[in-house]
Amino acid sequence: MGDVARRLEPLTRRALSEFRVVVVTGPRQAGKTTLVRRTLGGEGTFARLDTEATLRAALDDPDGLARFGATPRAFDEVQRAGDPLIRAIKSVVDDDLSRGQFLLNGSADFLTVPTISESLAGRAAFLELWPFTQGEILQQPDGFIAAAFEDPDRLLDGGPSTLGVLDYLNRACAGGFPEPAAMAPQARQMWFRDYVRTVTQRDIKDLSGARLTHELPKLLRLLAARTANELAVENLHRASGLRSRKTTDAYLGYLQMTYLVLLLPAWSRNLSSKAARRPKAHLTDSGLAAHLLGKNPQSLARPTDPARGQLIESFVANELHRQASWHNDNITLHHFRDRGGAEIDIIAEAADGRLVAIEVKSAPAVHKHDVRHLCWLRDRAPEDLTCGIVLHTGEHAYRLDNRILALPISRLWTTQ
């Protein structure tokens, strides 16, 4: 898709001017290497640890490699070198407190990799780069989260959406990984097949030493079938056929470590003592989820297909999660379900406690019944809820109630 500018790039540059070390992590093939090269702009030193010679140098003489070359020193796929290189980097930045010395990137959550015990706490800024948003693909503003918290009425601006249900399904099935998003459907399926094989059979095995990695694709497919649903790990364990619950828990952790699965924690401020506490699971790319489920836009267009609503919701959750990753405030995503019946797909919470509550519908029409739980939350947290929103596949944006809006899903990336 060419050298597309990423929303995270300005934040990466700013972090490099303020911290001794900047660590950019995210899924394999999300564009981290390109981001690092753009950030360096031809300056500094760039080393790829997925090449044999560089990896051997990192293992044989980590201190020498950490001190070699001009700064910023960038190490690509840093997790491959494990603790020795990270400890060497720590030693360098403890001796020299100047900013912008190292720019590290990797395809695993730095803080959960079993082979890395050094966290660089107090020395590093940690950023996450996810697959493309629709705004990055289409060069649109991606201003939804900012507007929802700062000026919700701005979300009503603009004309009718030109997209219909099939358009959204096409986008959901393409996903946001740079290469497959631009591919024809058949080539895309081959790409996702090889991607799953590489991450589960090589990356996770190398990082964790897990012995039963051949079971991971099945576990990932089971999670795809549960995308946009609460995760009952005991049920997942029984369906997986893995021998022990401990193994299931560990393998679920590995899928999170390599950014294949996103768990939205349950949200609660004691609004109800019966609030559910299970997280909601989303695959971190709706295109990958569609591949694992064997779905395409035409099959999902059937209103009776149960995966349609799930994939649309995961598509929306991923767009929001990616926007939150570069927002100036610390925005976290949750879900809410009360055992008495109230349920909200996504709750975005700012660090100061302000909330935006979002329901996702794969249908083009919104009815009063669809916003009852948003109104329920508004009435119980009137000072905190900035707005409640129903995102739908129809054309028009309109107000449904006090601080309750109905918006086309495309407002996620077209809002200024």
N, C-alpha and C positions, 0 to 999 in steps of 0.2 A: 504493500500500500504506500510505498515511498517513505520518505523521512518525515513523518508526521510529528509536529511539535506536541509534546505531552504537557498536560496541566501540572504535573509534578516538577517540571524542569525549573521554574522560578524558585520553588520551595527548596529544591536540591541546591541551587546556587546560593541561596540565602543561608541555608544550613552550613554549607562549606565555608562561608565567611564568618560563621559564629562558633563552630565546633572544631575540635582537633580531628575528629573522625566522623564521617557520614557513612551510614550503612543503608543501602537500598536493597530490599528484598522483595520477593513476589514470585508468582508462578513462573516456571520455565517457559521461555518463548513469549513473555509478555512485553519485551522490548527494553529490558534493563541495560543491556550492553550498549544499545543505541543511545539511551538516555545518558549513560556515563560518558560516552564519547562526545555527545553534544555539550555536556556540562564542562568537560575538559577543554573543548574548543581547540584542540591541537597542542595544548600545553601539558606540562606534567609528564608522568610516566604511566603507561598502560601495560598491564601484564595479564594474560589469560591463563588461568589455572586449569583449564580443560585441555591444555596442550601438555604433552608428556615432559618436555624439557623444562618448562616453567614449574610444573608440579614437582618434578624431581628436585629442582633448586629450592623450592619452598620446604620440602621435607628434609633435605640434606643440610641446608644452611638458612633456616628461616630468618635469623637475625640479619644476615648479610643481605638477603632479598628485601627485607623490610626497610633497610637503610639505603637501598640502591636507587639512584635516579632522582630526577627533580620532582618536587611536590607540585600539585597533589599526586600522590602515588595511588593509582587505581588498580585494584585486584578484582578481576572478573571471576565469578563462581568461587568466592573465597572459602566457602564451606568445604571444598575439596581438600584443602590443606590442613584442616582441623585445628586443634588447639595450639600446636607449636608456632604457626604463623601469627595467630591472634595474640599469643603471649608476647611474641617479638614486637608486634605493632604496639601493644600496651607499653612495653619497655621504651620504645622510641618516643611515644607521646608523653610518657611520664618524665623523660629527660628534657623534652622540648615542649613548652606549653603553647606554641604558636598555632594559630587556627589553620584549617584547610590542608592538613598534612596527608590524610588518607581518604579515599573514596572507594568503599568496598561494596560489592554487590553479590547476591547469591540467590539461588532458587530454593531456599529453605528458610524457615523462620529461625533466624540466628539464635534466638534465646531458647529454642527447644531442640536443637540438634544434639543428639546424644554424644557425639564426638567433640563437642565444643563446650567447655566448662567456663571459660573466661567470657564475661558479658560486656566488657568495656564500659561498665556503668560509670556515669559521671564524665565520660570522655567522648561519647558518641551520640549523635542524633540518629534515630532509627526512622526510616521512611519506607512505605510500601508502594510498589508500582504494580498495578493490576492491568489486565487486558484493556484495550481501548473502550472508552465510553462511546456512545452514539455521537456525542458532541465532538469528540476527537476525530471520529471517522468522517463526519459530515461537515467539520469545521463550524459547528454551532456553539452557542455560548455556554451550555452546561450550567446555567445559573439557578437551577431549581432549589437546591438546599439553601443557598444564600437568601433567595427571595422568600422562601417559606418561613424562615426565622426572622428576617428583617422587615419585610413588606409584603405580606401574603396577597394583598390586592393586586400586586404586580403580576401575579400568576394568571389573572383574568385577562391581561392585555394580549393583544394579538388576535388574528382572525381564526376561523375554524381550521382544525387540523385536516390535512389532505390524506392522512393515513387511515386505513381501515384494518379490520381484524387480520386479514392475510398479510398485510404489510408488517404488522407487529410480529406475526409468527415467523415471517421470513427473517426479520432481524434477530429474533430470539434463537432461531435455529442456526444462524450464522455465528452468533456469539461475538466476542470482542478480541480474540487472539489475532494479532496482526496478519499472519499468513492465511489461515483458513477463512477469515472474514471476507477476503477478496477472491476466494476460490469458487469454482463451480461445485455443486453439491456432491458429486461423486468423488472428486479430489479431496474435498473437505472431510469426507468420511474416512478416507485413507489417512489423512493427516491426523485426525483424532485417534484412530486406531493405533498408529505408531506412537503418538504422544502418550497414551495410557501405558503402552508397553514400556516405553523408555523410563517414565517416571516411576512406575511400580516395580519393574524388574531390575532397573539399574540404580536410579537415584536413591530410592528408599533403601534398597539393599546395601548400597555403599555407605549411606549415612547412619544406618541403624544396626546393620548386621543381622537383620531379621531373616529367618530361615524359610518362612512360608510365604514369600512374596508372591508366589503364583496364585495365592488366594486373594490378593488385593484387588484385581480387576472385578472379581465377583462382589466383593464388599463395596466397591465403588458403584457398581450397577445397582446394588440394593439401596445405596444412598441416593442414587439418581431417582429411583422409584419413589423415594420418600422426600424428594426435594420440595421445599415449601411446606413441610409438615413437622410437627413436633417429633423430636427424636427420642424414642424409647429404646435405649441401648440394649436392654434385655431382649426385646423383640428382634432387634437387629442381630444380636448374637445367635439367637435360635435359628434365624433364617440363614445365617452365614455358614453354619456347619462347622465353625472353628471349635477346637476341642475345649478351650477354656475361655471364660469371660475376661480373664486378664489379657489374653492374646487379642481378643476383639477390641478391648479398650486401647491396647498399645497400637494396634493397626489403625484404629480410628485416629489416634494421635498422629501417626505418621502421615495420614492423608491431610490432616490439618497442617502439619509441619511443612508439607510441600504445596500448600495453598490450593488444594483441590476441593476442600470442603470448608464452608463458612458456617459457624454456629452462632445464631443470634440468641443471646441469653434472654430469659424471661424478665420482663420489666415489672416492677412493683414498688409502690410507695405506701404499702399497707392500705391501698384503696379497698382491698378485700382480703380477708384472711384466707380465702379459698383460691387465691391466684395460683395458677399452674407454675411450676418451677422448671419444667423441662425446656431445653433450648429448642429452637426451630432450626432445622438443617437446610442449607442451600448448597448445591454445587456452585462453585465460584464462577462458572461460565455456563450460561444457558445453552450455548452451542454444544458444549461437551455433554451436558445432561441430555439433550435431544439425541445426540449420537448414541449414548449408552442405552437409551430407551428405544432406539430404532424408530424415532419419529421424524417426520418431515412436515413442512407447512401444510401440505395438502391433507395429510392424515389428521393433523391437529385441528384443521378447520372444521371438522365434524363436531358439532356442539356436544355430542355425547362422549367425546374422548376425555377421560378424566385427567389426562396429562396436560391438557390445554391450559387450564387454570393454573396448575402448578408451575409450568414453564414460564408463563407470562409473569407470575408473581416472582419467580427467581430472577427473571430478566430485569424486573423493576428493582428488586433488592440489590442486585449486583450494580446497577447504575447508581443507586443511592450510596452504596458502600464505597464505590470508586470516587464519587463526588466528595464524600465525607473525608476521604484520605488526604485531600489537599486543602480542605477548608481551614480558615484561620483559627476557628474555634475547635475545641475537642468535641466533635460530634460522634456519639456512639449510637448504634442501632440495636433495637430490641424487638421482641414481639410480646403480645399480652393476651392471656386467656384466663378468664375467671371460670371456675367450675360451675358457677351459676349461669353461664351462657355468654357473657360478654367476651368478645374476641376481636382483636385488632391485629392486622397483618404485620405492620411495621411501626415502631415508635422510634423516632429520632430524638435524642436528648442532647442538649447543649451542656457545657460544663456548669453553667449557672442554673440549671434545672429547667430551662424552657423546653417545651415539647412540641413536636409536630407529629400527629398521628395520621397514618396512611392506610387506607384499604385499597386493594387491587382487584379490579373486575376485568375478566376477559370478554365481557359483553359490552355492546355499545350504549346501552341504556342504563341509567341510574335512577333508582326509586327511593322514596323516603325511607323505606324499610332498610335500605342498604347503609344508611348512615346512623342507625339507632345506637350503635356502640360508640361511634365517634361523639355523638351527643351525650351519651352516658359519661364518657371520660371528661368532656368539656364541663359538664355540670358538677363533677366531683373534683376537678382540678382547675377551677376557673381562672386562677391567677397564673397557672403554668402553661396551659395549652395555648400556643400561638395560633394554631389552626388545625382543623381536621380536614383531610383531603381524600376523596375517592378518585383514583386514577382509572380511567376506562378506555375502551377502544373506539369510542364515538368521536364526533367532530367538535363538539362545542364545550366551552368552559363557562361555568355559571355558578352562582351562589345558591346553595341549597338551604342554608340556615345560618344563624349567627355564628361566624367563624368556621363554617363548614362549606367547602368548595367541591365541585365536581370538575375534573380536568382531564383532557386527553392525555394519554401516556406520553405523547411527544413533548409535552410541556417540560419533561425532565431535561431535555437538551436544547429546546428552543427558547427558554426563558432567559432574558438578558440578566 
